[in-house]
Amino acid sequence: MTARKSEVASQIPDGPMTVTLRRRSDPSSVARRRQQRLTERLETVAEGANGDDLAELRTGHWSDRVRVPAAEGSAAVEAVTLYEELRAAVDEAGGRLHPFFQEHETLDSVEAADLTDGSRDGGERDIVFPVVCLTIRRRGRLTGVYPCWLDGDHHSVEDGLARLEAATDGVRRRTPAVSGDAENLW
């Protein structure tokens, strides 16, 4: 563990994790099977976890694509807000969400001047969400995001589940879990 990582890990709040698995609505049959396998695996982790390690397990859905700006009061507003939070946290950790999450300017927002001088007018854009995303929070603070790229390594949802299994499994774990065992943003 590098000095930077240990310094940041010491700043991760102690306490139980809130783990959320978000799935894209209406995925292909292959993606739906993957979502089901990951959901079942996460439920198994939650069943075997010490109460001290995992406070809450949540699941949710989001659209495959959201247009920004989103209509006030729509479910898209929540998805965009979450995306912005995830992007900021991963950026701060020196990583990136692309290509798992993608942003595209809409053709309607591109004007002739944009094509020649590269300027943007802050117009509409689409955010494309991954088939599945796992987040970990401690005391409300986002401490884990899967999938993403960090330090040149891909951190998949399966990687996140493996870390959760190791951090919450009292039988296999030789040392007590500490804040940061399941998280990747440190």
C-alpha positions as CSV (number, residue, x, y, z in Angstrom):
1,M,0.0,0.0,0.0
2,T,1.4,3.3,-1.0
3,A,1.8,6.2,1.5
4,R,-0.9,8.1,-0.3
5,K,-3.4,5.2,-0.2
6,S,-2.8,4.6,3.5
7,E,-3.2,8.3,4.3
8,V,-6.5,8.4,2.4
9,A,-7.6,5.0,3.8
10,S,-7.2,6.4,7.3
11,Q,-9.7,9.1,6.4
12,I,-12.4,6.6,5.3
13,P,-15.1,6.8,8.0
14,D,-15.4,3.8,10.3
15,G,-18.7,2.1,10.4
16,P,-20.9,-0.1,8.4
17,M,-21.2,0.0,4.6
18,T,-24.2,0.8,2.6
19,V,-23.9,-1.1,-0.7
20,T,-26.0,-0.3,-3.7
21,L,-26.3,-2.3,-6.9
22,R,-27.9,-0.4,-9.8
23,R,-29.0,-2.2,-12.9
24,R,-29.9,-0.8,-16.3
25,S,-33.6,-1.2,-17.1
26,D,-34.5,-3.4,-20.1
27,P,-31.1,-4.9,-20.8
28,S,-30.4,-7.6,-23.4
29,S,-30.9,-11.2,-22.3
30,V,-27.2,-11.7,-21.8
31,A,-26.9,-8.5,-19.7
32,R,-30.0,-9.5,-17.7
33,R,-28.4,-12.9,-16.8
34,R,-25.3,-11.0,-15.6
35,Q,-27.4,-8.6,-13.6
36,Q,-29.2,-11.6,-12.0
37,R,-25.9,-13.4,-11.2
38,L,-24.4,-10.3,-9.6
39,T,-27.6,-9.6,-7.6
40,E,-27.7,-13.1,-6.2
41,R,-24.0,-12.9,-5.4
42,L,-24.5,-9.6,-3.5
43,E,-27.4,-11.0,-1.6
44,T,-25.2,-14.0,-0.6
45,V,-22.6,-11.5,0.7
46,A,-25.2,-9.6,2.6
47,E,-26.6,-12.8,4.2
48,G,-23.1,-13.9,5.4
49,A,-21.9,-10.4,6.5
50,N,-21.4,-9.4,10.1
51,G,-24.0,-6.7,11.1
52,D,-21.0,-4.5,11.8
53,D,-19.7,-4.7,8.3
54,L,-22.8,-4.2,6.1
55,A,-25.5,-2.0,7.4
56,E,-27.7,-1.8,4.3
57,L,-28.0,-3.4,0.9
58,R,-29.9,-1.5,-1.8
59,T,-30.7,-2.3,-5.4
60,G,-32.1,0.0,-8.0
61,H,-32.6,0.6,-11.7
62,W,-31.7,3.4,-14.1
63,S,-32.3,4.0,-17.8
64,D,-29.6,3.1,-20.3
65,R,-29.4,6.7,-21.5
66,V,-30.4,10.1,-19.9
67,R,-30.7,13.4,-21.7
68,V,-29.2,16.4,-19.8
69,P,-30.6,18.8,-18.8
70,A,-33.2,16.5,-17.4
71,A,-36.8,17.5,-16.7
72,E,-37.4,18.7,-13.2
73,G,-38.8,16.0,-10.9
74,S,-38.0,13.1,-13.2
75,A,-36.1,10.0,-12.4
76,A,-33.4,11.3,-14.8
77,V,-32.5,14.1,-12.4
78,E,-31.5,11.6,-9.7
79,A,-29.5,9.5,-12.2
80,V,-27.7,12.6,-13.4
81,T,-27.0,13.8,-9.9
82,L,-25.6,10.3,-9.0
83,Y,-23.5,10.3,-12.1
84,E,-22.0,13.7,-11.3
85,E,-21.2,12.5,-7.8
86,L,-19.5,9.2,-9.1
87,R,-17.5,11.2,-11.7
88,A,-16.3,13.7,-9.1
89,A,-15.3,10.9,-6.6
90,V,-13.4,8.9,-9.2
91,D,-11.8,12.0,-10.7
92,E,-10.5,12.9,-7.2
93,A,-9.1,9.4,-6.8
94,G,-7.2,9.9,-10.1
95,G,-9.4,7.5,-12.1
96,R,-12.1,7.7,-14.8
97,L,-15.5,6.2,-15.4
98,H,-15.2,6.1,-19.2
99,P,-15.8,3.8,-21.1
100,F,-18.4,2.3,-18.6
101,F,-20.3,5.5,-18.4
102,Q,-20.3,7.7,-21.5
103,E,-21.2,11.2,-22.3
104,H,-22.1,12.4,-25.8
105,E,-23.2,15.8,-27.0
106,T,-26.4,15.6,-28.9
107,L,-26.4,16.7,-32.5
108,D,-29.1,19.3,-31.7
109,S,-26.6,21.1,-29.4
110,V,-23.8,21.3,-31.9
111,E,-23.9,24.5,-34.0
112,A,-21.8,25.2,-37.2
113,A,-19.4,27.3,-35.1
114,D,-18.8,24.4,-32.8
115,L,-17.7,22.2,-35.7
116,T,-15.0,24.7,-36.8
117,D,-13.7,26.2,-33.6
118,G,-14.2,23.5,-31.1
119,S,-16.3,25.7,-28.8
120,R,-19.2,24.3,-26.7
121,D,-22.3,26.2,-25.8
122,G,-23.2,23.9,-22.8
123,G,-26.0,22.4,-24.8
124,E,-27.7,19.1,-24.4
125,R,-25.8,15.8,-23.8
126,D,-26.6,12.2,-23.3
127,I,-25.2,10.1,-20.4
128,V,-25.1,6.4,-21.2
129,F,-25.1,4.2,-18.0
130,P,-23.5,0.8,-17.6
131,V,-25.5,-2.4,-17.4
132,V,-24.6,-2.7,-13.7
133,C,-22.8,-0.5,-11.2
134,L,-21.8,-1.2,-7.5
135,T,-21.3,1.7,-5.0
136,I,-20.1,1.6,-1.4
137,R,-20.7,4.3,1.1
138,R,-19.7,4.7,4.7
139,R,-21.6,7.2,6.7
140,G,-22.9,8.7,3.5
141,R,-19.5,9.1,2.0
142,L,-18.9,7.5,-1.4
143,T,-15.9,5.2,-0.9
144,G,-16.2,2.6,-3.7
145,V,-17.3,2.7,-7.3
146,Y,-17.3,-0.3,-9.6
147,P,-16.8,-0.2,-12.6
148,C,-14.1,2.3,-13.2
149,W,-10.4,2.7,-14.1
150,L,-7.9,3.5,-11.3
151,D,-4.2,3.6,-11.5
152,G,-4.4,2.0,-15.0
153,D,-6.4,-1.0,-13.7
154,H,-10.0,-1.9,-14.5
155,H,-12.1,-2.3,-11.4
156,S,-15.1,-4.4,-12.4
157,V,-18.3,-5.0,-10.5
158,E,-17.1,-8.6,-10.0
159,D,-13.9,-7.2,-8.5
160,G,-16.0,-5.1,-6.1
161,L,-18.0,-8.1,-5.0
162,A,-14.8,-10.1,-4.5
163,R,-13.5,-7.4,-2.2
164,L,-16.8,-7.2,-0.3
165,E,-16.8,-11.0,0.1
166,A,-13.3,-10.9,1.5
167,A,-14.1,-7.9,3.8
168,T,-17.3,-9.3,5.2
169,D,-16.6,-13.0,5.5
170,G,-15.6,-13.7,9.0
171,V,-14.7,-17.4,8.3
172,R,-12.1,-16.6,5.5
173,R,-10.9,-13.3,7.0
174,R,-7.9,-13.7,9.2
175,T,-7.8,-10.2,10.4
176,P,-10.7,-7.9,11.2
177,A,-12.0,-5.8,8.4
178,V,-11.0,-2.1,8.5
179,S,-12.5,0.8,6.6
180,G,-11.2,0.6,3.1
181,D,-11.0,-3.2,2.7
182,A,-13.9,-3.3,0.2
183,E,-13.5,0.2,-1.2
184,N,-11.4,1.2,-4.2
185,L,-11.4,5.0,-3.9
186,W,-8.5,5.3,-1.5
